[in-house]
Structures are given as structure tokens and as C-alpha cells.
């Protein structure tokens, strides 16, 4: 049997294992939480074994189910790219764990950062701008946006600015991880021409190999030209018209600010001309024409699919119409209140579900209530969804309420949005031997929803994600307020304790008022990955962050799509060594 003195000594040693982020914790604070240490496998009990973990002895699980494990390595930020570089390593880390190993699930996996892809690109753009400049004379901001191979991995963008190539074009170089990227090229203003800039170029789904000579040779851009029919007494002066990519919403054209001198008489129709240049690179997907009102004007944004408007592919002499939007905006007022009628200061989003007679129009307004819970808006008649989220009050939960009203000149007032009391997510967490897991962090992170195209996002109200909630285990227990919804729940022990995260994906919190979700959880012994993180030269990397992601079934997306959740994280030591304790499995 281990003595308390020996256990405390082991605790101090394990707190500074290679790769630990807890070495700065004062020794007097180590008693705040238990440490995973052992002499023999007898100390660990059934289903575990005593094994070497980073040079010290700790209990580890004898079983593991970590198929599909993805390791992400983020070295210290790069001065060249001005951002962290994210490497998704092609290592069979999860497959290295057998279902059962009587000696304990400890695997040695060195993480070798591969040589980056060397992107060497030239850019030629045709056309004439400001009457005297060629397209290739404009500097270009270059963005390479990584396409995540699975839902849940963080977005990653690498950017640079081009420079003249000496031959009336531009060039740029980047060193980035290989993979699939969306490439977005955005010309910038020229010192001699700021009002007529070449349109952006969007190149979707480009595989980037280890060595890539990219040549973008764009002819003169196409021209979108035509007229917009506007109801009498309505003004579109200052409205903005552009084209966007249907998948991401990236702008792929110049932005034309419409000019209209007179709004015209009621019952008549005015015509307002427009003209802009654009590049359409993906002929399999039609871009969207987008018309946005001036900021603060209570009118919806309207969309048209270019392919359905441009007959026989011609983008000249197009005829667009706003005649279906002749109804004037109506004043709407409401209050956010709790069950007792007390006002609740809230952030409010009003998003259209169906604008009268305009199925491809969308309206979204973000505002805040005043101290009395009152919000005001001028809205086109139709159907909406009102989302309200309390500000700086974790005792209250988010709310959602439909709103429908016809056209009218009077105020549609007196609406109340009931803000329910927040749910309580509480429970107890014990270690594998029954020890209290004090000091561990408790996190409820909103589970990501289904991927949608840009048009799907703007035309259909998307519920607000619940707010992230967190707490700390005290006396082995936790209690945190939570919005209704689904969370990826985790308990994260003190770094260096040699315990893994305890993870529960898609933990549901009921939508009923003041609901209580009770959890009784047992921290498992870990499956452990350890080794050395090395750079492309083979030298050990100090301070590299190593993150573990595990695929889980995304039940919210019709039970078919897979996504990943984070199940662990550590940092490499000065000698490049790392120790990554992982939960041996996850479950609902």
C-alpha cells in the first residue's frame, strides 16, 4: 500500500512530466487534486496496469477504443505566416492501440512534422481599370483556407500579400501544410486607382501537393449589367449589389453602389441600372446575385441565382425586380421578461423565416434590449424568429419565439419573449479508485450543427448555439448553469496529473424551464501516447501543442455524418518529448 508521503512525492514528479503544462503550478497547490501514481499493477485494480508514463509509474487502462484518432500539432507561431500552423498528421495513432493489452495501453509515437508544401504562384489578370491600369498591376491579398477533412476540426487560414513579378503580373510564395484548400485572391487598391479594382477570384477545392507551381491566368472579367425594377416611393440609392460564391459566401465581383435620384410616385415602377465586373471560375455551381440595403435600413437582402437569370449564359441586359417588396416596413416592439414579468437584459436576433411574396429575401437584425427589456425594430411584413440570449446572466437561458405580422401602418407592439431560468448541469466525478477529482475543469462546449451552404444559412433561421459553460470540481462535485441544447461535455484534470480527460459527446440539456441534468461520472485510467515532436529538419520542437481529436457519430445530422471532438491536449517539453493521456473511449 502506498504511503501518503510517497503519493505526494509521485504527485510532484508527475506534475512536471515532459509535455506537461502544470510545471508552473506551485508545489503547495498540488494537494488540490489527486495524482495518478502506482508501484505495481495491484495498486490500479481491475482493468488497469501500472506502466511507465514519461519516466514515472502511473496506472493505465488495459483496453482502448480509439479508432480514427487524429493528431493535430501546432508548433509555436510562425513569423512567416503571422499565425499558428496546424498540421494534421498522417499517423496511425489510434490504430496502434489494440482492443486489449494486459501490460497497459501505452504507445510510443514520434510526431514528425512533414516538410511544408511550397506554393510558388504567378497571377495574371486581364482587363483595364481606371482607364490606364492593367489588372496585373494591382497587389493581391492571398488567402488559402484549409478544407477540414471532417466536421469539428478548427478552421485554418494562411494569408500573404503578392508583389510585382516584373512582367505586368503578381507573384507570391507560401510554405503551408499539404491538403485541400479554397484559394481566395482579393485585389487591393492601387496608389493610382482606388475606385475601380479588379474583382476577387475564388478557386474552390484545390489540392496542394508538396511542390506546387500555380499559374493563375485570368482573362478580362465578365460584366454583369442590367436594370433593377423598383416600386414607386421606394429608394435603393446607396444599396450594394455584388455576386457571391454559393458555398462560402465569398464575394467574387466588384461591389456596385446603386444610384437613384428620385424614388418615383406610388403605384409606378422605376428602373435603376447596375454594372459590375466578376470572375466565375466554378461553372458547375451558379453564383448568387446579392442586393443589400444600406446599413440600418429596414429592408431585406435579396438573392437571385445567376444561372436562372442569365439566359443562354449571357450576363448582359439582365432584368431584376423588387416589385414584390413594395410593402413598407412596420414598427415592432417587444420585451424580454422572465416568468415573474421582470425585464431581462438580452441580446436579440430577429431573423426572417418567410418575407411576404419574396422567398429569396432574407432579413436579420442583431440588437440589444434596454434595461427594461424593451427592443424595437422596423421590419418588412412576414414571418420571423426572435432569438434572445441574456447578457451577463447565467441564471437565465436563451429563448426562441416565432413572430408573424401583416403589413400595417401602426405599431405591432406588446410582444413578450419569455426568458426561462437556465438549466442546471450538475454531478459528481470520482477517480477510478473512488478518489475525489478536485481541481479538474468542467466544460460544456456547444456541439456543432449540420453544415449548410451559404444560401441555406441566410434564408433559414439558424438557432443560436447554447453558450459555453464551465466550472471547477469542488469536493468531487460541480454545478453549472446551462442553456438548453446539446454539448460536448468534458472533465479536464490538472495537467501533469496523468489522468485523461473524461469526455461525453452530445450531452443533451432539456429545454424545460429550470431543468436539472444529473451526472454520476467515473474518471477512467488513460490510454497514453508519448514520444518526441520533431520539426521538418528532425530537430525536437519545444512548446508544440499536441491536440487529439476522435470521430463520433453526429446524431443531429440525420444519424449519418461523422464529426470529431477534442479528447486531449498537451505541450512538448524543451527536449521535444510529450506525454498525452487520453480517455480509452467515449460514450453517450
Number of C-alpha atoms within 10 A of each C-alpha: 8 11 8 9 9 13 17 17 12 19 22 21 17 26 24 19 24 26 32 25 19 17 17 9 15 9 12 8 9 18 13 15 21 22 26 24 28 23 17 16 19 13 17 21 13 11 17 26 25 23 23 15 23 22 11 16 20 28 31 34 27 24 22 21 17 23 17 15 20 23 22 20 24 18 22 14 13 11 8 10 15 11 14 16 20 20 19 19 16 13 15 14 21 19 13 17 23 14 14 14 16 11 15 25 27 22 16 13 17 17 25 20 22 17 14 16 17 18 19 15 16 20 22 20 23 15 17 16 17 12 9 10 17 18 25 25 22 27 20 24 17 21 18 22 19 24 20 15 11 12 19 18 17 10 11 15 18 20 18 16 17 22 18 17 15 9 9 15 21 23 21 19 17 18 17 22 22 21 18 18 21 18 20 21 22 22 22 19 15 14 7 10 15 12 11 17 22 30 24 24 24 23 16 19 14 15 14 20 16 16 13 14 13 15 12 15 13 16 12 17 21 17 16 22 16 17 17 19 15 24 24 18 16 21 19 23 16 15 19 19 22 23 28 22 23 18 16 14 17 16 24 25 28 23 21 16 20 19 15 18 9 13 17 17 12 11 9 12 19 19 17 18 16 19 18 21 23 22 22 19 16 12 8 6 14 18 24 24 22 20 22 21 20 15 9 8 12 19 22 22 20 22 23 17 16 20 17 11 15 15 11 8 10 15 16 15 14 17 14 17 14 15 18 12 21 16 17 17 19 20 18 19 16 17 25 27 20 18 11 7 12 14 19 25 23 27 19 22 20 22 24 27 23 21 22 17 14 16 12 16 23 24 23 21 16 12 15 18 21 16 11 13 20 20 20 15 17 18 24 26 22 17 16 24 21 19 22 27 25 21 16 9 13 18 16 23 26 27 22 18 13 14 16 14 15 13 15 14 10 9 11 18 12 11 14 16 20 22 25 22 21 23 24 20 19 17 16 18 25 18 19 20 13 10 15 22 29 22 22 26 18 22 19 25 20 20 23 19 17 13 11 11 12 16 18 13 13 21 22 16 21 14 14 14 17 20 19 15 18 18 17 20 22 18 15 18 21 20 19 19 25 30 30 24 18 21 25 20 22 22 24 23 24 25 25 27 26 31 30 28 27 26 24 19 24 24 20 15 19 17 16 12 15 19 19 17 16 12 13 10 15 17 23 23 31 29 27 27 22 21 19 23 29 22 18 12 10 11 14 20 24 21 21 24 20 23 18 21 20 21 19 17 15 20 14 14 14 9 9 10 15 15 22 21 23 20 25 21 24 23 26 28 23 14 16 22 25 29 25 29 27 27 23 24 18 17 10 10
